[in-house]
Amino acid sequence: MERNVKTPESSHPARWWHALPIEEGKPARIQCDLCPRDCKLHDGQRGACFVRQNIGERMVLTTYGRSSGFCIDPIEKKPLNHFHPGSSILSFGTAGCNLACKFCQNWDISKSKDMDRLMDAASPEGIAGAAAAYGAQSVAFTYNDPVIFAEYAIDTAMACRKGGIKTVAVTAGYIHPQPAREFYAVMDAANVDLKAFTDDFYVKLCGGRLQPVLDVLTYIHHETNCWLEITTLLIPGRNDSSAEIKALAEWVAHELGADVPVHFTAFHPDWKMDDLPNTPASTLAHARRIAMDAGLHYVYTGNVHDTEGGTTFCPTCHAALIERDWYTIRHYDLPGDGRCPHCRTLIAGRFGKFGRPFGAQRIPVRLARR
C-alpha cells in the first residue's frame, strides 16, 4: 500500500468499502471490501492493487475508462475452447493487480504503477460499439485482473449486453463473495487462473490464499449462468508434481463436475522467476493424462504446439470434434446444437453456427488517442 500518490483524472467512485471505527489519536481509515486482501487505507493511500485509493475518506477507482491497449484476438487465446470456438474477441485491460505472482507473464501491465501506460481511453458504450464495429462477438477483460476494475468491467458488460455483445472475464478469481455475485452476474464466460493446488504456493509465490479461489470457482459453476473454464500454468518444480495435479483434477471432478474444461499451460521464465526453465511439453501431456484419468472430459495443453492436447474429443465415442493447433482451428465437426454428430452426446459449452474461424492473428486497435 502506498501513500500520497496523485489521483489521475480518470478516478471514479468505487464500491465495496466501508469506513473503519476511528481510533483515538489516529487518522481515519477505510477498508476495501473487494478482495480478500482487505486493504485498510489512510487518506491518499492506495491498496495493494494500486488502482483503488482513499481520497477524502472515500474509495475511488483510478483507472475507470482507461486501458493499456485494445486488441482483436481469437477466443482460444483467453483460453476458452468451449465458448463460441473460432470467434473473435475484443480484449483489453488496465493496470495493476491484487495478487503478487512472482511468475507473472504480464508483469509490465499488472505490476505497473505508471498511469501513463494507460494509453487508450474508452467509455463502456464506446467499447461495446467498437466490438460491434470490428465484428467481435465478445469483449474480454484480460491482461491484468478485471476484478480490480470491477466497476468499469460491470458497466462495460452491461453496455455490451444491450448491444448483443458477450463478455468474458480472464481472472485469478481473488474476490470477495458480494462483489463476485455482482461481477459474475453480468459475465457470459470466465477463465479462472487456478495458480496451484496448495495454499503454500499461493502464500509464497502469489501473496494470496487458495480457498477464496476455490470458493469462487464453486460459486461460478453452480450458482451463475457464466460459462467456466480453468487454467493452471505449470511451473517446473513448483506446482507440476503428479500428486498435486491429481489432487487438483479430483477436486474439479468432485466439486465442479467432469464437464468443466481444464487447461494446463506452459510457463516461460519471467518477472521474478527468470531462473527456471520453460515447461517441457511432456509435462503438459503428463498432466493432461492424469486429469483425464481422474475423470475430466475436456483437458487441454497450452502455449505449445500439441494437436492432441488442443483437440476437443467427444467423451463418449472419442471422435475428434474440434482439432486445434495452438489458436488455429484445423478441423471443426460440431453442429450448432452442440451434439456429437457421431453419437449425439451433448458437448458441454456454448456453441452455435460455425463459420470461418478468426484464426491465430492478433490485431491491435485504438479506440481513442490522447
C-alpha positions in Angstrom: 0.0 0.0 0.0 1.3 3.4 -0.9 0.5 7.0 0.2 0.2 10.4 -1.3 0.1 9.4 -5.0 -1.5 12.0 -7.2 -5.0 10.9 -8.2 -5.4 10.7 -12.0 -8.3 12.4 -13.8 -9.9 9.0 -14.5 -10.9 8.5 -10.9 -14.4 7.1 -10.5 -16.4 6.4 -7.3 -15.7 2.9 -6.2 -17.9 0.4 -4.4 -17.3 -2.4 -1.8 -15.7 -0.5 1.0 -16.5 0.8 4.5 -15.2 3.3 7.0 -13.3 1.8 9.9 -14.0 2.9 13.5 -11.8 5.9 14.4 -9.2 5.1 17.0 -8.3 7.9 19.4 -5.3 9.8 18.3 -5.1 8.1 14.9 -6.2 9.3 11.5 -9.4 7.9 9.9 -9.1 4.8 7.6 -11.4 3.0 5.2 -11.3 -0.7 4.3 -11.6 -2.1 0.8 -14.1 -5.0 0.7 -13.5 -6.1 -2.9 -11.0 -8.9 -2.3 -9.6 -11.0 0.5 -6.6 -8.6 1.0 -9.0 -6.3 2.9 -6.7 -3.3 2.5 -7.0 -0.7 5.2 -6.2 2.7 3.8 -5.4 6.2 5.2 -6.4 9.3 3.1 -4.3 9.3 -0.1 -3.2 5.7 0.3 -3.7 3.1 -2.4 -4.4 -0.6 -2.0 -2.1 -3.4 -2.9 -3.7 -3.4 -6.4 -2.6 0.2 -6.7 -5.8 1.3 -8.5 -8.2 1.6 -5.6 -7.4 4.7 -3.5 -8.7 6.5 -0.4 -9.5 10.1 -1.4 -11.2 12.2 1.3 -12.2 9.1 3.2 -14.0 7.6 0.2 -12.8 4.9 -2.2 -12.1 5.7 -5.8 -11.1 3.6 -8.8 -8.3 5.4 -10.6 -8.4 3.5 -13.9 -12.0 3.8 -14.9 -12.3 4.4 -18.6 -8.6 3.9 -19.4 -6.8 0.9 -20.9 -3.3 -0.3 -21.5 -4.5 -1.2 -25.0 -7.1 -3.0 -27.1 -6.6 -6.0 -29.5 -8.8 -8.3 -31.5 -7.9 -11.8 -30.5 -9.1 -15.3 -31.2 -11.4 -16.6 -28.3 -9.0 -19.5 -28.0 -6.3 -17.2 -26.7 -8.2 -16.5 -23.4 -8.1 -19.6 -23.3 -11.7 -20.7 -24.0 -12.2 -23.8 -26.1 -15.9 -24.3 -25.4 -17.2 -20.8 -25.8 -18.1 -20.0 -29.4 -14.9 -21.5 -30.9 -13.4 -19.7 -33.8 -14.9 -16.3 -32.9 -13.0 -13.1 -32.4 -13.0 -11.1 -29.2 -12.0 -7.5 -28.4 -9.6 -7.7 -25.5 -8.4 -5.1 -23.1 -7.0 -4.5 -19.6 -6.0 -1.6 -17.4 -3.1 -1.6 -14.9 -2.4 -3.2 -11.5 -3.3 -6.5 -9.8 -4.4 -7.6 -6.4 -2.1 -10.6 -6.4 1.7 -10.5 -6.4 2.6 -13.5 -8.5 6.4 -13.8 -8.9 6.0 -15.5 -12.2 3.6 -13.1 -13.8 3.6 -13.3 -17.6 2.1 -9.9 -18.0 4.1 -8.1 -15.3 4.7 -5.0 -17.3 0.9 -4.3 -17.1 -0.2 -6.0 -13.9 2.7 -4.6 -11.8 2.7 -1.2 -13.4 2.4 1.9 -11.2 2.7 4.2 -14.2 -0.7 5.5 -15.1 0.8 6.9 -18.3 0.8 3.2 -19.6 -2.9 3.6 -19.8 -2.7 5.0 -23.3 -6.2 4.3 -24.6 -9.5 5.7 -23.3 -13.0 4.4 -23.9 -16.4 4.5 -22.2 -18.3 1.3 -21.6 -20.6 2.3 -24.5 -17.6 3.0 -26.7 -16.2 -0.4 -26.1 -19.4 -2.2 -26.9 -19.7 -0.1 -30.1 -16.1 -0.9 -31.1 -16.7 -4.6 -30.6 -19.7 -4.4 -32.9 -17.8 -2.3 -35.5 -14.9 -4.8 -35.6 -17.2 -7.8 -35.8 -16.1 -9.2 -32.5 -18.7 -11.5 -30.9 -17.3 -10.8 -27.4 -15.3 -8.4 -25.2 -12.6 -9.8 -22.8 -11.4 -8.2 -19.6 -7.9 -9.5 -19.6 -4.1 -8.8 -19.5 -4.5 -7.7 -15.8 -7.1 -8.9 -13.4 -10.6 -7.4 -14.1 -11.8 -7.8 -10.5 -9.7 -4.8 -9.5 -11.6 -2.6 -12.0 -14.9 -4.3 -11.4 -17.0 -1.1 -11.6 -15.6 -0.4 -15.1 -16.0 -4.1 -16.2 -19.5 -4.4 -14.9 -20.6 -1.1 -16.6 -19.0 -2.3 -19.8 -20.6 -5.7 -19.6 -24.0 -4.1 -19.2 -23.4 -1.9 -22.2 -22.3 -4.9 -24.2 -25.3 -6.9 -23.3 -27.6 -4.1 -24.6 -25.7 -4.4 -27.9 -25.8 -8.2 -28.1 -22.1 -8.5 -27.4 -20.9 -11.2 -24.9 -18.4 -10.6 -22.2 -15.5 -12.7 -20.8 -13.5 -12.3 -17.6 -10.0 -13.7 -17.6 -9.2 -13.6 -13.9 -7.5 -15.2 -10.9 -10.8 -15.2 -9.1 -9.5 -13.4 -6.0 -12.6 -11.6 -5.0 -15.0 -11.5 -2.0 -18.4 -13.1 -2.3 -20.6 -10.0 -2.5 -18.7 -8.3 -5.4 -18.4 -11.7 -7.0 -22.1 -12.1 -7.2 -22.5 -8.7 -9.0 -19.4 -9.3 -11.2 -20.3 -12.8 -12.5 -24.0 -12.0 -12.9 -23.1 -9.9 -16.0 -20.3 -12.1 -17.4 -21.1 -14.7 -20.1 -17.9 -16.7 -19.6 -14.8 -16.7 -17.4 -11.5 -18.4 -17.5 -10.2 -18.6 -13.9 -6.5 -19.0 -13.3 -6.1 -21.6 -10.6 -2.5 -20.9 -9.8 -1.8 -24.2 -8.0 -3.5 -26.5 -5.6 -1.6 -25.8 -2.4 -2.0 -22.9 0.0 1.7 -22.7 0.4 2.2 -21.9 -3.3 -0.4 -19.1 -3.1 1.1 -17.6 0.1 4.8 -17.7 -1.0 4.5 -17.0 -4.7 1.3 -15.1 -5.1 0.6 -13.2 -1.9 -2.8 -14.8 -1.5 -4.7 -17.8 -0.4 -6.1 -20.9 -2.2 -9.5 -21.3 -0.5 -11.1 -18.0 -1.7 -10.3 -19.1 -5.3 -11.9 -22.5 -4.8 -15.0 -20.8 -3.3 -15.3 -18.6 -6.3 -14.9 -21.5 -8.8 -17.7 -23.4 -7.0 -19.9 -20.3 -6.9 -19.5 -19.5 -10.6 -20.2 -23.1 -11.8 -23.1 -23.9 -9.5 -24.9 -20.6 -9.0 -24.4 -18.5 -12.2 -25.0 -18.8 -15.9 -21.4 -17.8 -16.6 -19.6 -20.5 -18.6 -16.4 -21.6 -16.7 -13.1 -22.9 -17.8 -9.9 -23.2 -15.7 -6.3 -22.6 -16.4 -3.2 -23.7 -14.5 0.2 -22.6 -15.5 2.6 -25.4 -14.7 5.9 -24.2 -13.3 8.8 -26.7 -13.2 9.4 -27.8 -9.6 6.7 -25.6 -8.1 3.2 -26.9 -8.9 3.8 -29.7 -11.5 4.1 -32.8 -9.3 1.9 -35.7 -10.3 0.3 -35.7 -6.8 -0.7 -32.0 -6.9 -2.1 -32.3 -10.5 -4.1 -35.4 -9.4 -5.4 -33.6 -6.4 -6.5 -30.6 -8.5 -8.2 -32.7 -11.1 -10.0 -34.8 -8.5 -11.2 -31.6 -6.8 -12.6 -30.3 -10.1 -14.3 -33.6 -10.9 -15.9 -33.9 -7.5 -16.8 -30.2 -6.7 -17.5 -28.9 -10.2 -18.0 -31.9 -12.4 -16.3 -33.7 -15.3 -17.5 -31.2 -17.9 -15.6 -28.2 -16.8 -12.6 -27.7 -19.2 -9.2 -27.5 -17.6 -6.1 -26.1 -19.4 -2.6 -26.9 -18.4 -0.3 -24.2 -20.0 3.5 -23.9 -20.3 5.5 -21.4 -18.1 8.3 -19.3 -19.6 10.8 -17.5 -17.3 9.6 -14.0 -16.5 9.4 -11.3 -13.8 11.0 -12.6 -10.6 11.2 -16.2 -11.7 13.5 -15.9 -14.6 15.9 -18.6 -13.3 13.7 -21.6 -14.1 13.4 -23.5 -17.4 10.4 -23.5 -19.7 7.8 -26.1 -19.0 8.5 -29.2 -21.2 5.7 -30.2 -23.5 6.0 -33.7 -21.9 5.0 -32.2 -18.5 1.8 -30.8 -20.0 0.9 -34.1 -21.8 1.5 -36.0 -18.5 -0.7 -33.6 -16.6 -3.4 -33.9 -19.2 -3.4 -37.7 -18.9 -3.6 -37.5 -15.1 -6.5 -35.2 -15.2 -8.4 -37.4 -17.8 -7.7 -40.5 -15.7 -9.3 -38.6 -12.8 -12.5 -38.4 -14.8 -12.3 -35.0 -16.5 -13.8 -35.0 -20.0 -12.1 -31.9 -21.5 -8.4 -31.3 -20.7 -6.1 -29.2 -22.8 -2.5 -28.2 -23.1 -1.5 -24.6 -24.0 1.4 -22.4 -25.0 2.8 -25.3 -27.0 2.1 -26.9 -30.4 0.2 -30.1 -29.4 -2.7 -31.0 -31.7 -3.9 -33.8 -29.4 -3.8 -31.6 -26.4 -5.6 -28.9 -28.2 -8.4 -31.0 -29.6 -11.9 -31.4 -28.3 -12.9 -35.0 -28.2 -16.3 -36.5 -27.6 -16.2 -38.0 -24.1 -18.4 -40.9 -25.3 -17.3 -42.0 -28.7 -13.9 -40.2 -28.6 -14.3 -38.6 -32.0 -12.2 -35.6 -32.7 -14.7 -32.8 -33.0 -12.6 -29.6 -32.9 -8.9 -30.0 -33.9 -6.7 -27.2 -32.9 -3.0 -26.3 -33.3 -2.4 -23.6 -30.7 -5.0 -21.0 -31.5 -5.7 -22.2 -35.0 -8.8 -24.5 -35.7 -7.8 -27.1 -38.3 -11.0 -29.1 -38.3 -14.5 -28.5 -37.0 -17.1 -31.2 -36.8 -19.6 -30.0 -34.2 -23.2 -28.9 -35.2 -24.8 -25.8 -33.8 -26.8 -27.8 -31.3 -23.5 -28.8 -29.6 -24.1 -32.6 -30.0 -21.5 -35.0 -31.4 -22.6 -35.8 -34.9 -21.5 -39.4 -34.4 -23.2 -40.5 -31.2 -25.3 -37.4 -30.3 -23.6 -36.8 -26.9 -24.1 -33.2 -25.8 -20.8 -31.4 -25.6 -20.6 -29.0 -22.7 -20.2 -25.4 -23.7 -21.7 -22.5 -25.6 -21.8 -23.4 -29.3 -23.6 -22.0 -32.3 -23.3 -21.8 -36.0 -19.7 -22.2 -37.1 -18.4 -20.1 -39.9 -14.9 -19.1 -41.0 -12.6 -19.2 -37.9 -10.9 -15.9 -37.0 -7.5 -17.7 -36.8 -4.4 -17.0 -34.7 -4.0 -13.4 -35.7 -3.8 -10.6 -33.1 -4.9 -7.2 -34.3 -4.1 -4.1 -32.1 -6.7 -1.4 -32.4 -7.1 2.1 -31.0 -10.4 3.4 -29.6 -9.2 6.9 -28.7 -6.0 8.9 -29.0 -4.6 11.0 -26.2 
